[in-house]
Amino acid sequence: MRITKLKTRLIGLGFRNCIVVELHTDEGVVGYGETVLKRRSKTVEQNLHELGRYLVGQDPLRIEDHHEKMVRDSFWVGGPLHGSAISAVDVALWDIKGKTLDAPIYQLLG
């Protein structure tokens, strides 16, 4: 299974926006994640699209490897903008894994 695309949706919640991330796979499994960073929604959304350039073509089940790569290959390691984007991708990857193994995420995390 490979990731084929990353899509984002910006959803207004009144005083802040929620960014929903969709990771699509070539087997039709879609993983969803979300993040919020008040007053920086568009910046986080663009960061997600940058991360998508790395993720497309990758095996979505290698979650820890992807997390490490997204953090270490960043010019500015860490920070709330980058961390917000990575957290949404992590949740979407775990969602894909849970759907693939037909198990809730809380059981996978142990």
C-alpha positions in Angstrom: 0.0 0.0 0.0 1.3 3.5 -0.9 0.1 7.0 -0.1 -1.2 8.7 -3.3 -2.2 12.2 -2.1 -2.6 14.5 0.9 -5.6 16.8 1.0 -6.5 19.5 3.5 -9.7 21.2 4.5 -9.9 24.4 6.5 -13.0 24.5 8.6 -14.0 27.7 10.4 -14.9 27.2 14.0 -15.7 30.8 14.8 -12.7 32.0 16.8 -10.2 29.6 15.2 -9.9 27.2 12.3 -9.6 23.4 12.3 -7.4 21.8 9.6 -8.5 18.4 8.5 -5.9 16.2 6.7 -6.8 13.4 4.4 -4.2 10.8 3.4 -5.3 8.7 0.5 -3.8 5.3 -0.5 -3.7 3.3 -3.6 -5.9 0.7 -1.9 -8.7 3.1 -1.3 -8.1 3.5 2.4 -8.3 7.1 3.6 -6.8 8.3 6.9 -8.0 11.4 8.7 -6.2 13.7 11.1 -6.9 17.2 12.4 -5.0 20.0 14.0 -5.6 23.6 15.3 -3.2 26.4 15.7 -4.9 29.7 16.3 -4.1 32.5 13.9 -1.7 30.3 11.9 -4.1 28.0 10.0 -2.9 28.9 6.4 0.7 28.5 7.5 0.1 25.0 9.0 -1.9 24.1 5.9 1.0 25.0 3.6 3.4 23.0 5.9 1.1 20.0 5.5 1.3 20.3 1.7 5.1 20.4 2.0 5.0 17.2 4.1 2.8 15.7 1.5 5.6 16.0 -1.0 7.6 13.6 1.1 4.6 11.3 2.0 3.3 10.6 -1.5 4.7 7.2 -2.6 5.5 6.1 0.9 4.2 3.1 2.9 1.7 4.5 5.4 2.2 1.8 7.9 5.8 2.9 8.7 4.5 5.6 11.1 7.4 6.0 13.4 9.9 6.2 10.5 7.8 8.9 8.8 7.5 10.9 12.1 11.3 10.8 12.6 12.0 11.8 9.0 9.5 14.7 9.1 11.0 16.0 12.3 14.7 15.5 11.4 14.5 16.7 7.8 13.0 20.0 8.8 15.3 23.0 8.6 13.8 24.3 11.9 13.5 21.1 14.0 10.3 21.3 16.1 8.3 24.4 16.8 4.5 24.7 17.1 3.8 25.2 13.4 5.7 22.2 12.3 4.6 20.1 15.3 0.9 20.9 14.6 1.3 19.7 11.0 3.2 16.5 12.0 0.6 15.7 14.7 -2.2 15.8 12.1 -0.2 13.5 9.8 0.5 11.1 12.6 -3.2 10.7 13.5 -4.0 10.2 9.8 -1.3 7.5 9.5 -2.6 5.7 12.6 -6.1 6.0 11.2 -5.0 4.2 8.1 -3.2 1.5 10.1 -6.3 1.0 12.3 -8.5 0.6 9.3 -6.1 -1.7 7.5 -5.9 -4.0 10.6 -9.5 -3.5 11.6 -8.6 -2.4 15.1 -9.2 0.9 17.0 -6.1 3.0 17.4 -6.2 2.7 21.2 -5.5 -1.0 20.8 -2.7 -0.5 18.4 -1.0 2.0 20.8 -1.3 -0.5 23.7 
